[in-house]
Amino acid sequence: MKKLIFIYFITVFSFGLYPNSEILKECKTEQKEFCSSVKGAKAKVVQCLLDNESELSGDCKISLKSSFKKLRSTKSSNCRNDIDQYCKWIVPGGGRILKCLFENEENLSSECKKTLNEL
């Protein structure tokens, strides 16, 4: 179960590599409303959307869920060791692992940083 939850949150990093991301299209209104002050990687925008999940439109929620299902990739391995080192005590869910990675961004491996910065 932990591996499935791990993959779920790490796919957040993967979808941003696709320039016409379905999530970013379907959640454009929510991005402007809730996340306009978010700067940096697209993964931070997704984190903001997850933080405001109860306020999202149905289309945006559906887009988030379907994209997470579609995008299971090897990119998840780029941050696996960092999660084990910095976030192993974090209970998965609610974007907590993603938040942990951003809180430890300065200490992350170059592979994980690259994945975050590509988003």
VENJOVEN-V100583 format. One record per residue. N is the residue number from 1. PSI is psi in whole degrees, -180 to 180 (999 if undefined). Layout:
((N:PSI) (N:PSI))
This chain:
((1:-41) (2:-38) (3:-40) (4:-42) (5:-40) (6:-50) (7:-41) (8:-48) (9:-32) (10:-27) (11:-21) (12:-39) (13:-33) (14:-41) (15:-27) (16:-13) (17:-11) (18:113) (19:-30) (20:45) (21:127) (22:-39) (23:-47) (24:-28) (25:-51) (26:-22) (27:20) (28:-44) (29:-44) (30:-36) (31:-46) (32:-41) (33:-46) (34:-23) (35:19) (36:-25) (37:-4) (38:125) (39:153) (40:-147) (41:148) (42:-28) (43:-31) (44:-34) (45:-43) (46:-41) (47:-43) (48:-43) (49:-43) (50:-37) (51:-26) (52:26) (53:-38) (54:-18) (55:-4) (56:152) (57:162) (58:-43) (59:-40) (60:-45) (61:-44) (62:-43) (63:-44) (64:-50) (65:-44) (66:-36) (67:-38) (68:-38) (69:-40) (70:-34) (71:59) (72:109) (73:175) (74:-11) (75:-27) (76:-28) (77:-18) (78:-26) (79:4) (80:-49) (81:-36) (82:-39) (83:-43) (84:-38) (85:-45) (86:-20) (87:15) (88:-21) (89:0) (90:130) (91:120) (92:149) (93:148) (94:21) (95:14) (96:-36) (97:-43) (98:-44) (99:-42) (100:-44) (101:-45) (102:-35) (103:-27) (104:19) (105:-38) (106:-27) (107:-3) (108:158) (109:159) (110:-35) (111:-44) (112:-42) (113:-43) (114:-44) (115:-44) (116:-42) (117:-23) (118:-17) (119:999))
